[in-house]
Amino acid sequence: MLHAPTPPNLDELNPAAMKALVAGLYAQIEHLKLVIAKLRRMQFGRKSEKVSRHIEQLELQLEGLYRLKQSRRKREPPSGGR
């Protein structure tokens, strides 16, 4: 089973590092979406328990990344509107 990496301490990151972290998470999410779509196409052609398990694992990983993104959004201070 895949395990999510331990998130860095966001309070210690400078803005550039935070942007890089967010960009990396978005890239990871997009990659997982593409892999899941490819595996679904493979599954449609032939039923395979192995492919189904792989899809489920990737969907769980994607769900974890979405939760991580949401928890980080909740911890971000609101931006001052003008």
C-alpha beads as a LAMMPS data file, in Angstrom:
LAMMPS data file: protein, C-alpha beads

82 atoms
81 bonds

1 atom types
1 bond types

-500.0 500.0 xlo xhi
-500.0 500.0 ylo yhi
-500.0 500.0 zlo zhi

Masses

1 110.0

Atoms # bond

1 1 1 0.000 0.000 0.000
2 1 1 1.231 3.508 -0.795
3 1 1 1.826 5.919 2.064
4 1 1 1.659 9.686 1.788
5 1 1 4.900 11.432 2.704
6 1 1 5.033 13.350 5.956
7 1 1 4.098 16.953 5.159
8 1 1 6.680 19.607 5.962
9 1 1 6.115 22.117 8.735
10 1 1 4.281 24.823 6.799
11 1 1 5.096 27.472 9.396
12 1 1 8.790 27.102 8.545
13 1 1 8.428 27.381 4.752
14 1 1 9.169 30.620 2.975
15 1 1 6.734 31.777 0.253
16 1 1 8.843 30.363 -2.595
17 1 1 9.050 26.944 -0.931
18 1 1 5.296 27.016 -0.245
19 1 1 4.584 27.801 -3.903
20 1 1 6.875 24.979 -5.010
21 1 1 5.133 22.580 -2.634
22 1 1 1.683 23.542 -3.911
23 1 1 2.817 23.317 -7.544
24 1 1 4.239 19.853 -6.851
25 1 1 0.983 18.705 -5.273
26 1 1 -1.042 19.963 -8.228
27 1 1 1.324 18.176 -10.622
28 1 1 0.985 14.974 -8.590
29 1 1 -2.813 15.252 -8.621
30 1 1 -2.893 15.753 -12.394
31 1 1 -0.543 12.814 -12.925
32 1 1 -2.733 10.554 -10.778
33 1 1 -5.830 11.635 -12.704
34 1 1 -4.138 10.650 -15.975
35 1 1 -2.980 7.291 -14.616
36 1 1 -6.453 6.528 -13.255
37 1 1 -8.049 7.432 -16.593
38 1 1 -5.576 5.162 -18.428
39 1 1 -6.226 2.270 -16.053
40 1 1 -9.983 2.710 -16.392
41 1 1 -9.626 2.439 -20.167
42 1 1 -7.563 -0.728 -19.697
43 1 1 -10.161 -2.111 -17.304
44 1 1 -12.969 -1.432 -19.759
45 1 1 -11.188 -3.554 -22.373
46 1 1 -10.640 -6.501 -20.047
47 1 1 -11.735 -7.044 -16.487
48 1 1 -8.777 -7.496 -14.208
49 1 1 -8.716 -7.609 -10.423
50 1 1 -5.141 -6.365 -10.463
51 1 1 -6.069 -3.282 -12.497
52 1 1 -9.091 -2.679 -10.254
53 1 1 -6.912 -2.806 -7.126
54 1 1 -4.404 -0.447 -8.704
55 1 1 -7.182 2.013 -9.558
56 1 1 -8.505 1.842 -5.996
57 1 1 -5.044 2.493 -4.554
58 1 1 -4.504 5.477 -6.840
59 1 1 -7.946 6.872 -6.024
60 1 1 -7.148 6.592 -2.310
61 1 1 -3.840 8.357 -2.885
62 1 1 -5.606 11.094 -4.847
63 1 1 -8.211 11.441 -2.104
64 1 1 -5.390 11.806 0.419
65 1 1 -3.821 14.566 -1.648
66 1 1 -7.161 16.381 -1.873
67 1 1 -7.537 16.133 1.921
68 1 1 -4.003 17.422 2.400
69 1 1 -4.741 20.340 0.100
70 1 1 -7.952 21.127 2.013
71 1 1 -6.217 20.962 5.396
72 1 1 -3.534 23.343 4.144
73 1 1 -6.165 25.746 2.828
74 1 1 -7.831 25.778 6.242
75 1 1 -4.495 26.584 7.912
76 1 1 -3.636 29.439 5.525
77 1 1 -4.355 32.898 6.897
78 1 1 -7.041 34.750 4.933
79 1 1 -5.572 37.117 2.363
80 1 1 -6.269 40.767 2.998
81 1 1 -8.772 42.048 0.441
82 1 1 -8.573 45.575 -0.879

Bonds

1 1 1 2
2 1 2 3
3 1 3 4
4 1 4 5
5 1 5 6
6 1 6 7
7 1 7 8
8 1 8 9
9 1 9 10
10 1 10 11
11 1 11 12
12 1 12 13
13 1 13 14
14 1 14 15
15 1 15 16
16 1 16 17
17 1 17 18
18 1 18 19
19 1 19 20
20 1 20 21
21 1 21 22
22 1 22 23
23 1 23 24
24 1 24 25
25 1 25 26
26 1 26 27
27 1 27 28
28 1 28 29
29 1 29 30
30 1 30 31
31 1 31 32
32 1 32 33
33 1 33 34
34 1 34 35
35 1 35 36
36 1 36 37
37 1 37 38
38 1 38 39
39 1 39 40
40 1 40 41
41 1 41 42
42 1 42 43
43 1 43 44
44 1 44 45
45 1 45 46
46 1 46 47
47 1 47 48
48 1 48 49
49 1 49 50
50 1 50 51
51 1 51 52
52 1 52 53
53 1 53 54
54 1 54 55
55 1 55 56
56 1 56 57
57 1 57 58
58 1 58 59
59 1 59 60
60 1 60 61
61 1 61 62
62 1 62 63
63 1 63 64
64 1 64 65
65 1 65 66
66 1 66 67
67 1 67 68
68 1 68 69
69 1 69 70
70 1 70 71
71 1 71 72
72 1 72 73
73 1 73 74
74 1 74 75
75 1 75 76
76 1 76 77
77 1 77 78
78 1 78 79
79 1 79 80
80 1 80 81
81 1 81 82
